[in-house]
Amino acid sequence: MPQRSFVCNACGMDDDPNPYVCPQCNFMIHRNCIDKPRVIKINHHDHRIYYNHYLDSDDWECGVCHKEIKWTCGAYSCLKCRDFAVHLRCATKFGIWDGIELEGISETNIELKSYEVVEEGLIKHSSHQDHVMMLKEENDADDEGIVCEACVYPVFCGPFYSCTECDNYFLHQKCAHLPKKKIDSFYKMEITLFPCDKMETILGLCEVCQHFFQGFRYATEDDLTLDVRCGSISEPLFHESHPHHPLYIDFTGNKTCKACGDEATFILSCQECGYFLDIKCPFLPNKVKHKYDKNHFLFLCYGKNPGDQYLCEICEGELNPEQWFYRCDECCITFHIKCTLGDLISLKQIVDAEPIKLEVIRNIHMTRLVCAVCHSRCHFPYMLKCSSPLGVDTLCSLQCFRQKYFHKMTPLYMK
C-alpha cells in the first residue's frame, strides 16, 4: 500500500510508512517482518523463544530493551518462562540472535552434570572420582587460605567442597556445580570441562580474556580453550554490583570497565544503563585476607562517593573511589585490587616449560624483591621465579613475564 501511518501487527513499530496489507483482516505488516523466523535462541535467555501473533493481556516488558511490548502485536515469548517476552526486532538483532532458524529442529539439552549426589552435603566429582567430597560453610584454614582446584582462586569462605580423605583438594560450590558440557556464550560452540591433572604442570591461555591460567578448563574439539571463569559465563549474568538490571556480552568494541578502569574488547554490559564490566572483574573474590591486616577479612567494595579520597595501604597510592577496591570495615583501610591479589591469582604451582621453569613464590621477604623487567620493588603478594639456562629471574607480573619470556617458550597450552 502507499505510504501511511500504521502500526505493524508483527513488531508493534510505526517507523516504516509502507505497509503490506491483508484487506479482509486489516492486517498490516512491514516488508522486513514478513520473513522473520518462528523459533530462535537468543543470548539473553537460556531457552528457545517462539514467535506469537499476540501475547496474553498483561503489562509486558521486553527482555532485551526493557521497554513496553504491546500485547496485541506480535512478539517472541518463552514456553518455559511465562513472564519472558522480546520485541521481534530486539530478538533478531545482530549480536542477540545467531541467525539460525530452529523450527523443526529437536531441542536437546547438552548440559551434563560434572558430579553425582551421594547424599545431602556429599558428592562425587568427576575430577576426583575416588573419594567423596563434603560441603562446608566456613574455612578454618590459616591466613593463606586454601585454593580451589577448578578456578585456582582462594577459598576464604564457604560454601565449598572438601575431600573427606585428601587434605588438599577443594572446590568452590559454584565450581563443583559447573556443567560437564555446555554451549559457550562467546563462540556459540559446544565445550567440555576438563579437570587439571596433578601430575601435569601445564599453563593454559584463555581465548577470551587472553590470561594465563591453571586449573580446570573448557575446550572445544578444535582445542579452543577457555578458563572456567570465561567458560562458565551464561547470559543473562546478574551481579550484585549492578543489582537492578542483568548484564550481557557486548561485542561492539572496546569499553571502559567500571570496576578496574581498563579498556576491554570482550565486556559485559547493561544495555539500559551503559554499565560495563570486563570479563575478569565479576569473578573477583568478595572476601580475602592479606598480610597487612591479618586479623580481619577484606571485603570487595563496588565504589564510593567520588568526592571521597582513599589511599591504598599497600602501595600508598591514591585510589579511584568510583572503581572497585578492597576495604577492611574494622580498621577503615583500603587496598587496590591488584595490590591485594597481584597478577598471578590464576596460577598456583610450578610450571615446567622447556627451557624455562616457572614457580609462583610468596612475596614475604623483609625487603621487597626487585622485578628483573620493570625494576620495581614488587608489592604484590606473589611473584614468578623463572629459571632458564641464562639464569634465574624474579618477575612481578604476567605482563613482565610476557615481555621477557613468552616468545622463547615452547607451546604450553592445554591439549
N, C-alpha and C positions, 0 to 999 in steps of 0.2 A: 504494500500500500504506500501511497505518497507520504511525505513527512507529516507527522502529527505528534502531539504529546500523548504518551501512553506509558503504562507500567507493564513491564514484561511479566507474563504469568509464570515463566520458568525461573527467572533470577530475582524478580522483585525490583529491578532497577529501571530508571526512566531516562537514562543518559543518551540513548540512541533513538532518533526520531523516525526511523524507518522500520515499521513492524511487518512481520508475516502474520496473516490473519486467517482464522477459520470463521467465515461469516455466520455459519449456523450456530456456533457456540460463542461467538465474540471472544475467541481465544487469540491473544496476541503474544508474539514471541520474537526476540531478536534472532537474526540470522546466525550469530555466533553461538546461540544457546541451543540450536536445534540438534546438533550432533554431540552434545556433552554425554559422557559415559554414565551408565546407571549404577555400577558398583565399582568403588575405588578404595584404596588405602592411602591415607594421608599421614604425614609425620607428626600431626598434632593429636593423634588418638591411637590407642592400642588396637582397636578393632576396625573391621571394614565398615564403611558407611554406604548407604543406599539412597538413591535419589527418589524423592516423593513429590508428587504434584502439589500437595499441600500438607501442612502439619496439623496436629490437634490444636484446637482453640486454646491458646495459652500465651503467656508472655515468654518469647524465645529470644535468646542471645547467641550470636554466632560464636562458635568455639575458636575461631581464628582472629577476627577483628573485634569481637566483643560488642558489636553494635546490634541493634534490634533486627530480628528477622520477622517479616510479615508472614504470618502463618497461612494466609490464603494463597501465597505464592509458593513456588517450588523451592526445595532445599534438600540438602543431604542430611540424613539422620542415622543414628546407630541403633541396631536392633537390640543390642545388649544393654546399652546405657540410654535409658529412656529420656534423659534430660539433655542429651548432646545433639546439637544440630549445627550445620555450617551453611553459609550462603553458597550458592552454586559457584559464583566467581571466586570466592575465597578458597574453596576446596580445590579448584582446578588451577590455581596459580602455580607458576614455576617455583620450585623450591618447597612447595607444600605437597604437591602430588607428583609421583614419579612417572606419570604418563601412561601407566599400564591399566587397561580395562580388565576388570576381574569377573565380569558376568560370565557364567558358565564354567568358571574355574573353581574347583572344590577348595574349600578353606581348610587348611591344615595348620595346626599349632605346633611349630617345631621346637618350642621352648621345652627343654628337658631339665628336670631337677638334677643337681650335682650331689645330692645327699639323700639318705633314707632315714626316716624316723624310727629309732629303736623303741623308745617310749618318751613320755613327756620330759623334755630337757636333755635328752640323749639322742645323738645322731651318729651315723657312719657316713663320712665324707669320701667322695671318690678320690680325693688327693691323699687320703690317709686311711685306707680300707682295712688295715689290720687291727685298728683299735677304735674304741668308742670315744666320742668327744662329748663333754658335758658343758651345758650352758651355765655361764656365771654372770653375775650382775656387777661385780666390783673386782678391781685388780688390787691384790695385796702385795705387788712387787715393789722393788725399790724405786728410787727416783729416775733410774734409767728407763724404766718401763719395760714392757715386753713388745715383741714385734709380730705383726700379723704376717703369716706366710704368704697370703694372697697379694695384698697391696703394699706390704713392707712398711706400712705406717705404724707408729707406736700404738699400743693398746693401753691407754691410761685409765680407761673406764669402760664399763660394760655397756650393753651386753656383748659377750664374746664366748667362743667355744674354746675349751682347753682339753687336750688329750688326757684321758684318765690314766694312761700308762707312761707317756713320754713327758719329760719336764720342759720341753722346749718347742712344742707345736701348738700354735694358737691361731685362731681365725676370728676376725670380727664377725658378728652375727650376719651383717649385711653381706660380707664377702662369702661366708659359708653358704648363703642362700642364692648366690649368683647362678643363673641357669647354665646348664652344660652346653646348650646350643641356643642361638637366637639370631635375629636379623639385626645387624648393627645399624645405628642411626645416621652414620655418615656416608657410607658407600652402598648401603642397602644390600649387603651380601650376607650369606649365612656364615656365622663364625662359631668356632668351637672353643670351649675353655680347656686350657692345658695347664696342669699344675707344674710347679718347679720340681726338679729332681735335686735332692740334697747333694748328690754326687757330682752334679754339674755346676760349674761356676760360669754361667753364661750371661752376657749382657745383652739386653734387648733394646731396640729403638722403636718407639711407638710411631706409627704412621700418621697419627692425628696430631698429637701435641709435640712430636719431634724431641721427646725427652728420653734419655736412657733410663732403663728400669731393670729390676729383678723381681722375682715373684711369679705369680700366675700371669698368664697372657691369654688373649683371644686371638685366634688366627683363622684365616680362610684356607681353602685348599691350595690357593696360589701363593701361600706364605705371606700374605699381607697381615702384619702383626699390630695388635693394639694392646696396651696395658689394660689392666682390669678396670681402671677408672674410666678411661675413654670407651672401652668396650661395653661397660655396663650402663652407659647413658641411654635412657629411654625418654621419649617425649610424650606428654609434656613433663618437664622437670620442675618440681616445686622445691624452693629453697627458702629457709627461714629469714634470709637477709632481705627477701622481697616477697612477703607472705601473701600479698593481695592478688598477684597475678602469676600464672605459670611462665616458664622460660622455654624457648625453643631454639634449636640450632639455626644459626643465621649464616648464610653463605654469601652475603652481599659484599664482603670485603673487610678490610681492617677497621676495627672499632677499638676504643679505649676501654679497658676493663675498669669497672667501678671499684673492684677490690684492691688491685695492685697498681693500677695506672699504666700497665703495659699495653701495647697495641698487639692484637692477635687476629689471625685470619679466621680460625675456627672459634666461634663465640656462641654463647647462649644469650638470647635477648628476650626482653619483654616488648612485644610489638605495640603495647598500649602506652608504656611509659618511657621507652628508649633507655631501658636499664640493661647494661651489658656486663657479662662476666666471661672471662676466658675459660678454657676447658679445665684448667688445673685448680682454679680457686674454689669452686663449690665443694671440693673434697678435702679441703684443709681441716685438720683435726680441731674440733671445738674446744678441746681441753688438753693441755700439755703441761709438762714440768720442765724447769730449766735450772741450771746450777746457780743462777743469780738470784733465785728465790726458791730454795729447796723446801721450804716449809709449806708452800701454798701452790695451788694449781693456777695456771694462767688460762684465761678464757678468751676466745676469739670475739673481738668487738667489731661490729659492722659499720664503723664510722661514728663520729660525734659531731657536735656543733662546729661548723667551720671556723667560728670565731675563737674557739679554744686553742690553746697551744700545748703540745705534748713533746716530750723528749724520750728517745729510746734509751733504756737503762744500759744496754749493751754497748752500742757504738757512740752514744751520747749525741747522736744527730737528731735533727728535728723530724717529727712525724707529721705526715699529712692527715689531719683529723677526718677528712672526708673519705679516706681509704681505710681498709681493714688493718687491724693491728691486734696484738695480744695485750691483755691487761690483767694485773692482779688486783682484785677488788679489795683485798685485805690491806695491802701496802700502798695502793693507789699509784703503782708504777706501770709504765707502758713499754712495749717492745715492738720493733719492726718484725713483720712475719719472717722475712729472710734471715734476720739476725737470730730469731728464735729457733727456726727449723733448719737453716742452712740450705745448701743447694744439693744435698746428697740424700734427701729423705727417702728416695726411691731405691737406694742401694743399701745392702746390708752385710755383704760378705766379701771375701776375696774373689777376684776375677782373674783367671789365667787367660791371657790373650797374647800368644806368642807374637812378637818377642817381648811383650810388656806384661807385667803382673801388677794388678791394682789391689789396694787394700784400703778399706774405709777405717780410719782411726779417729778416736775421740780427741778433741782439742782441749786437753786438760792440763797442759804444761804450765808451769809457773810463768813462763814468758811465752807470749803468743808466737807460733811458728810463722815464718815468712814464706809466702807463696812464691814458687820458682818462676811464675809467669808474670803476674801483676805486681809482685814485690811488696805487697801489703802484708801487714801483720794480721792474719786472719782471726776474726772474732766469731766465726760460725762454729757451731757445736761439733761438726765433723769435718775432716779433711781427707784428701786422697793421697796415699803414699804410692808412688809409681816407680817400680823397679824395672830397669831396662839395661841392655849391655852398656849403655852410656853412663849409667849411674842411678842414683835414687833421688827423686824429686818429690816435694810435698806441694800439693795444689789445693787451692781453697774452694774451687767451684768447678762444675762441669763446663762452664764457659772457658776457663783456663785450660782444662783438660782437652777440649776440642781444639783449642788454638795450637797446642804443642804436640799432641799425640795422635789425634784421630786419623790423620792421613797416613800414619805409619802402621796402623793396626790391621791385622787380618780380619776377615768378616766374623763378627761376634754374634750376629743376630740369630735369634732362636729359630730352629727349623721346625 
